[in-house]
Structure formats: C-alpha cells, structure tokens
Amino acid sequence: MNIDPDEDPEQALMKAMGIAGFNTTKGKKVVGNDAAAVSIKKQRQYRQYMNRRGGFNRPLDKIQ
C-alpha cells in the first residue's frame, strides 16, 4: 500500500477500505433495502372444556 504524503488522510483511509465516497441515499432506491418481516401477535381464543353450563359431556361451543 503506497501512502502519498500529499494525499488527504481521509481519502487514503477510504481508498484502503475500498469506499468510493460518502454520499447520502435520501430519495434514492437502495437495492436490498425492501426486505422486511413482521411478527404479528394474535390473541389466542380458548374454549372451556370443564365446568360448562350443561355439563362437560357434550360438543364444544363454537369459536367466536
């Protein structure tokens, strides 16, 4: 790696890291930025099996 004494240290660092430049991406399309996932939690519906009105030896009530 050649280090020029005339070259700006920031430019030398960017060249060493392989970075072309620091620009903003505001308002630009960035490839791979649209990948996302959401975990939506639904409240569980429970049905009572024992101690039901009419006894427990009958079909279960419908899930609402």
C-alpha positions in Angstrom: 0.0 0.0 0.0 1.5 3.3 -1.1 0.9 6.3 1.1 1.3 9.7 -0.5 2.2 12.5 1.8 0.2 14.9 -0.3 -3.0 12.7 -0.1 -5.6 13.6 2.4 -5.7 11.0 5.3 -9.4 10.5 4.9 -9.0 9.8 1.2 -6.2 7.3 2.0 -8.5 5.6 4.5 -11.4 5.4 2.1 -9.1 4.1 -0.6 -7.7 1.4 1.7 -11.2 0.3 2.7 -12.5 0.3 -0.8 -15.1 3.0 -0.3 -15.8 5.2 -3.3 -17.3 8.0 -1.3 -19.7 9.1 1.3 -23.0 10.2 -0.3 -26.5 10.3 1.0 -29.1 7.8 -0.1 -32.0 10.2 0.6 -34.6 9.9 -2.1 -32.7 7.1 -3.9 -33.6 3.5 -4.5 -31.3 1.2 -2.5 -31.0 -2.4 -3.6 -31.9 -4.9 -0.9 -33.5 -2.3 1.4 -37.1 -3.5 0.8 -36.7 -6.9 2.6 -38.6 -6.9 5.9 -40.8 -9.2 8.0 -43.3 -8.5 10.8 -44.3 -10.8 13.6 -48.0 -10.1 14.4 -49.2 -11.5 17.7 -52.8 -12.6 17.7 -54.7 -13.0 21.0 -55.4 -16.7 21.5 -59.0 -18.0 21.7 -59.6 -20.5 24.5 -62.5 -22.9 24.9 -63.7 -24.1 28.3 -63.7 -27.9 28.5 -64.8 -28.5 32.1 -67.4 -26.8 34.3 -69.5 -25.7 31.4 -73.2 -24.9 31.6 -75.0 -28.1 30.5 -72.1 -30.4 31.6 -68.8 -31.4 30.0 -70.1 -34.5 28.1 -71.3 -32.6 25.0 -69.8 -30.9 21.9 -67.7 -27.8 22.5 -69.0 -24.4 21.8 -68.1 -22.7 18.5 -65.0 -20.5 18.4 -66.0 -16.9 18.1 
